[in-house]
Amino acid sequence: FLPKRKHKPRTSLKHYLVFLYGPPKIGKTTFLSKVPDILYLATEPGTAALEVYDLTIASWQDFTDAVDELGAADEASRYKAVAVDTVGILWDLLLADICKRKGWDDINEGGYGEGYTLAKREMNVQISKLRALNKLIVFIAHERREVEVDDHGRKTGATMITCDLPGSARKVFLGQSDFVIRAFLNEAGERSLQLQPVRTSDEYVECGCRGDISRPMPATIPLDFKDFHRAFTKSFGEKKKRNATKKASPEQAQEVTA
């Protein structure tokens, strides 16, 4: 049961979870439609103009049934990626489902934090199931601008650009994600992706990527999946073997090839 050897670095997007947010209608859904054989679990009608696989998610039960089917049904192998569009509505469906089961009119009715604790637990379980599918998983959300607050609850005066999820949901989704990226219009009016956080005296953009510190993802790229995949491959692909043994001493060569 316990591992007997180390695994090699994961060099395929199917091992990672991406959180993508940005303003409405900027092209987030279209960006992901270029992913081969992606399935949209659609909580809103954003795929109507696209030729894609999609499944309407109108309740929390719809979502959990879809996740179970993806893990069990033979035909699920045709999908190479799964996108939840949008997770803000999915979180609302979860809260509504909990209230219905508990007989509550509001998620706060159950006492201090009980409803949100249940919601975080149930969402984490479903995210874990999605991670186990061996497919690229993408969560899509809208953007929100708010005044940044420091660790002591004081407003810093800077504008924070982040997703539109409430705090409890944001901790779940961003905490589970390997890439937090933002779709935006750059100064030239071009649709772009922000992959690294930006902090100035006036603004903080919440983004970030896992990876080798010696091969970081770029700060920005065009809003095109091919560009994103190319940047990922450059940062996460197998390192080219250096021809070190020709120049190294016998002792150094032994260290390189060991």
C-alpha positions in Angstrom: 0.0 0.0 0.0 2.8 2.5 0.9 4.9 3.7 -2.0 8.2 1.8 -2.6 9.7 4.4 -4.9 9.5 8.1 -5.8 7.3 9.1 -8.7 8.8 11.1 -11.5 7.6 14.8 -12.0 4.2 15.0 -13.6 4.7 16.3 -17.1 1.1 16.1 -18.4 -1.7 18.5 -17.8 -4.0 15.5 -16.9 -2.3 15.4 -13.5 -3.2 19.0 -12.7 -6.2 21.2 -11.7 -6.6 24.6 -13.2 -8.7 27.5 -11.7 -9.5 30.1 -14.4 -11.3 33.3 -13.6 -12.0 36.6 -15.4 -14.7 39.1 -16.4 -17.9 37.7 -18.1 -17.8 37.3 -21.9 -14.0 37.7 -22.1 -13.6 34.2 -23.7 -12.9 31.8 -20.8 -15.2 29.1 -22.2 -14.0 29.5 -25.7 -10.4 29.3 -24.5 -11.1 25.9 -23.0 -13.1 24.7 -26.0 -9.8 24.2 -27.8 -8.9 21.5 -25.4 -9.5 18.2 -27.3 -12.5 16.2 -26.1 -13.3 18.3 -23.1 -16.6 17.8 -21.2 -18.3 20.9 -19.8 -20.4 20.4 -16.6 -22.4 23.5 -17.3 -24.2 25.4 -14.5 -24.8 28.3 -16.9 -25.5 28.4 -20.7 -22.0 29.5 -21.8 -21.5 26.7 -24.3 -24.6 27.3 -26.5 -22.5 28.8 -29.4 -19.8 26.1 -29.3 -19.5 22.6 -30.6 -18.5 20.8 -27.4 -19.5 18.0 -25.1 -21.7 19.5 -22.3 -24.0 18.3 -19.6 -26.4 20.7 -17.9 -25.9 20.8 -14.1 -29.1 22.2 -12.5 -28.6 20.7 -9.0 -25.9 19.4 -6.6 -27.3 15.9 -7.3 -26.7 16.4 -11.0 -23.1 17.3 -10.3 -22.3 14.3 -7.9 -24.0 11.9 -10.3 -21.9 13.3 -13.2 -18.7 12.9 -11.2 -19.6 9.3 -10.2 -20.4 8.5 -13.9 -17.1 9.9 -15.0 -15.3 7.6 -12.6 -17.3 4.5 -13.5 -18.8 4.6 -17.0 -16.8 3.1 -19.8 -17.9 5.8 -22.2 -16.3 8.4 -19.9 -12.9 7.5 -21.4 -13.7 9.6 -24.5 -13.3 12.8 -22.4 -9.8 14.0 -21.9 -10.6 16.9 -19.7 -13.5 18.2 -17.6 -14.5 21.9 -17.0 -17.0 23.1 -14.4 -18.5 26.3 -15.7 -19.1 28.1 -13.3 -18.1 27.0 -9.8 -19.8 30.0 -8.3 -23.2 28.6 -9.3 -22.1 25.1 -8.3 -21.3 26.4 -4.8 -24.8 28.0 -4.6 -26.3 24.6 -5.7 -24.4 22.9 -2.9 -25.6 25.3 -0.3 -29.2 25.0 -1.5 -29.0 21.2 -1.3 -27.6 21.3 2.3 -30.4 23.7 3.3 -33.0 21.4 1.7 -31.6 18.3 3.5 -31.4 20.0 6.8 -34.8 21.8 6.6 -33.1 25.2 6.8 -34.2 28.4 5.1 -30.6 29.8 5.2 -27.2 28.2 5.3 -26.4 30.1 8.6 -29.5 28.6 10.3 -27.7 25.5 11.6 -25.5 27.4 14.0 -22.0 29.0 13.8 -20.2 27.6 10.7 -22.0 24.3 10.6 -23.5 24.8 7.1 -20.2 26.0 5.6 -18.2 23.2 7.3 -20.5 20.7 5.6 -20.2 22.5 2.3 -16.4 22.6 2.4 -16.3 18.9 3.3 -18.6 17.8 0.5 -16.9 19.9 -2.1 -13.5 18.6 -1.1 -14.7 15.1 -1.5 -16.0 15.7 -5.1 -12.8 17.6 -6.0 -10.8 14.6 -4.8 -12.9 12.3 -7.0 -12.3 14.6 -10.0 -8.5 14.5 -9.4 -8.6 10.7 -9.4 -10.0 10.7 -13.0 -6.6 11.2 -14.6 -7.9 14.1 -16.7 -7.2 17.8 -16.8 -9.7 19.4 -14.5 -10.7 23.1 -14.9 -12.8 25.3 -12.6 -14.2 28.5 -14.2 -15.3 31.5 -12.2 -16.1 35.2 -12.7 -13.9 38.1 -11.5 -14.5 40.4 -8.6 -12.7 43.5 -7.4 -12.6 44.3 -3.7 -10.5 46.3 -1.2 -7.6 44.2 0.0 -7.6 43.3 3.7 -4.4 42.3 5.6 -3.9 39.4 8.0 -5.2 41.6 10.9 -8.4 42.5 9.0 -7.3 46.0 8.1 -7.9 47.5 4.7 -4.7 48.1 2.8 -6.2 50.6 0.4 -5.2 48.5 -2.6 -7.7 46.8 -5.0 -7.6 43.0 -4.9 -8.6 41.3 -8.2 -9.8 37.8 -7.5 -12.6 35.3 -8.3 -16.2 36.0 -7.3 -16.4 33.1 -4.8 -17.2 33.8 -1.2 -14.3 33.3 1.3 -15.2 29.8 2.3 -15.5 28.5 -1.2 -12.4 30.4 -2.4 -10.3 28.7 0.2 -11.6 25.3 -1.0 -11.1 25.8 -4.8 -7.9 27.9 -4.8 -6.4 25.6 -2.1 -7.0 22.6 -4.3 -5.8 24.2 -7.6 -2.3 23.8 -9.1 -2.8 26.8 -11.4 -4.8 29.9 -10.6 -4.9 32.0 -13.7 -6.8 35.1 -14.8 -8.2 36.1 -18.2 -8.0 39.8 -18.9 -7.6 42.5 -21.5 -4.1 43.9 -21.6 -3.2 47.6 -22.2 -3.3 47.0 -26.0 -6.9 45.6 -25.7 -5.7 42.0 -26.4 -7.2 39.0 -24.6 -4.5 37.6 -22.3 -3.8 35.2 -19.4 -2.2 36.3 -16.2 -0.3 33.3 -14.7 1.8 35.0 -12.0 0.6 37.3 -9.2 0.9 41.0 -9.6 1.3 43.4 -6.7 1.6 47.2 -6.9 0.8 49.9 -4.4 -2.7 50.2 -5.9 -3.5 46.6 -7.0 -3.1 43.0 -6.3 -4.0 40.3 -8.8 -4.5 36.8 -7.3 -2.7 34.2 -9.5 -0.1 31.6 -9.1 1.3 28.3 -10.6 3.1 25.3 -9.2 6.4 24.2 -10.8 10.1 24.2 -10.7 11.4 27.5 -9.5 14.2 27.4 -12.1 11.6 27.1 -14.9 8.6 29.3 -13.9 5.5 29.8 -16.0 5.5 33.2 -17.8 3.8 36.2 -16.2 1.4 36.6 -19.1 0.5 34.9 -22.4 -2.2 35.3 -25.1 -5.6 33.9 -24.2 -5.1 30.8 -26.3 -4.9 27.2 -25.1 -2.1 26.4 -27.4 0.0 29.1 -25.8 -0.9 27.9 -22.4 0.0 24.3 -23.3 3.3 25.4 -24.8 4.2 27.4 -21.6 3.3 24.4 -19.5 5.4 22.1 -21.5 8.4 24.4 -21.3 8.1 24.7 -17.6 6.9 21.1 -16.7 8.2 19.0 -19.5 11.2 16.7 -19.1 14.4 18.6 -18.8 16.8 18.0 -21.8 19.8 16.0 -20.8 22.9 18.0 -20.8 26.0 16.5 -22.5 27.8 16.9 -19.2 29.9 13.7 -19.2 32.1 14.9 -22.1 33.3 18.0 -20.2 33.2 16.6 -16.6 35.9 14.8 -14.8 35.5 11.0 -14.3 34.3 11.7 -10.7 31.9 14.4 -11.9 30.6 12.2 -14.7 29.8 9.4 -12.3 27.7 11.9 -10.2 25.8 13.0 -13.3 25.0 9.5 -14.5 24.3 8.0 -11.1 
